[in-house]
């Protein structure tokens, strides 16, 4: 087999493509940045703030991911660098090629969800916890999901008020997620 890439239905169905890269040639983080840049040129810091504001309730992105992806997108000709601003901040703008790539990414099969819940993982090993650890874990998770639910409900309400039905719909996913997490936490065993 040497250096050949072997296509596997399983790998393709799980990630949207072979080896985790979409047919469009961009990963979901890069695609999210291209999507945000449709709003206009932004620096890495502004992109991070926009990602926090618009995507954080249902899609996590770290500062290091943003700053790692931007030069790659520039090298591929999907974004162009603007003139450096204050404190050497570098604005990026999406190019026509970036818009075409983003459109291709939108049309691709998104693949399957990846579920990684640190609370569920710890509950799975509940027999190895003390009762106080489990109660503390549950209390902290309840507090987090209760606060996050209030925040995302407000964001969804504002999106609907502004007429952004697509953003509101994505935010409703986050509302449902936090509701489901709170419901599950009520039934999770917290004593060993």
N, C-alpha and C positions, 0 to 999 in steps of 0.2 A: 503494500500500500504506500510506502514511502511518504512523500509530502502531500498526497492527495487528500482532499476533503471529501469525506463520505457523507452523503446526505442521509439523514435518518428521519423518518416520519415523526418519531417520538421527539427528537431534538427540535425539529421544525415546529411541531405543534405546541411544544412547551414554551418556546422563546419567541415565536414569530418568525424564526429563521434558523439556519444552521449556525452553530457557535455563538448564538446570542445577538448577532448583528442582523438587522432588518434588511430586506432587499433594497431599500432606499439607501443603505449604507450608513445610516445613523442609528444610534441607540436611543431609547426613550428620553434620557436626560438631554441629549443634544437636540432631539426633536422638540422637547418642551422649550428649550432656549430659542429655537427658531420660531416656535409659535408665539412666544412672548415678544420677540423682536418684530412681529407684525404690527405691534402697537407703536413702533418707532425706535430710533437708535437709543441704546442704553449702555451704560458701563457695566462691568461685572457686578459691582455693588448694587446698581439699580436693578439688574436682572435678578439678583438674589432677593431683593426687597419685593419685586413683582412676583417672584415664585412663592415667597412666603405669603403674600397677600392673596394671590389667586389660586395657588395649587396646593399649599401646605395641608389643607384639611384632608386631602386624599392622595397626595403624591409628595414624597419627601425628596428633598434635594439639598445637598450640602454645599457650602461655599467652595470646598476643594473640588467638588465635581464641576461646578460652574467654571472655575478658573482653569481646570484641566481641559474641559471641552471647548472653550472659546478659541484657543490657538489651533486646535484640530479643525474646527469649523472654518477658521480663516484660511488654513493651509489648503482645505478642499475647495475654497472659493465660495462657500455658502454664506459667509458674512465678510464684510469689509471693515477695516479699522478706520475710525475717524481721527480727527486731530486730537492730540492729548489735551485734556482739560486740567483743572486745578489738581494739585498733588499727583500729577502724571496719570490721572484716571483716563482710561482708554475707552471711548465709546465704540460700540459695534453696531452695524446696520446689516439687515438681511439683504442679500443680493437676489437677483432674478433666479439664479441657480438654487439658492437657498429656499426660495418660495416653491420652486418646482419639486425639490427634494422633500420639503415638508408636505406638499400635496400628495406625493407618492407614499410617504410614511402614513398619512391619514387613511389612505386607501388600503393599506396592508392589514392582514389579520393581526390583531393585537396580541395573540397568544393567550395563554392562560394566566389567571391571577396567581400571584405568589403570596401565600399567607405565611407571615412570620410574626407571631405574637409572643413577646417575651413573657407575658403573664401566663398565657396558656402553656407555654413551655415549662414554666416553673410549677404550675399546678399539676402538670403531668408527672412531676417528681414529688408530689405532695407528701407521699409517705416518708420522704427523707427530710421534710421540714418539721420544725416544731410548730405547735398550734399557734404560738404567738407570731412566728414568722409568717404563717399563712394568713392570719388575721390582719397583720400589718400590710402584707402584700395586697390583700383584697381592699383594705381601706384606702391605700394610696391609689390603686387602680380606679376605685369608685370616684375618688376626688378628681383624678385626671379626666376621666370620661365625662363626668358631670360638668366640669368647667369647659371642656372641649365642645361638648354638645351645646352649651349655651352660646359659646362663641360662634360656632358654625351655623346655628339657627339664625343668629343675627346677620351673619354674612349672606345666607341664603335669602333672608327677608329683604336685605338691601339690594341684592342682585335682582330679585323680582321687581322691587320698586323702581330700579333703574331700567327695567325692561330687558335685562340680559337673561333670557330664558335658558340658554345653554350653560352659562356659569351657574345659575340657580339649580339646574338639574344635577350638575356635577357635585355641587355642595349638598344637595339632598342625599346623595350617596353617603357623604360623610355623616350627615345627620343620622341616617339609618344605621351606619356602622357603629356610632357611639351608643345609640339606643340598644342595638343588639349586644354590644359589649356589656352594658349595664345590666341588661336582662340576664345574660349568661353569668355575670358575677354574682347575681342573687342566688343562682343555683349551684355555683361552684363550692365544693366541699372545703371548709376552712378549719377543720379540726382533724387531728390525726389520732 
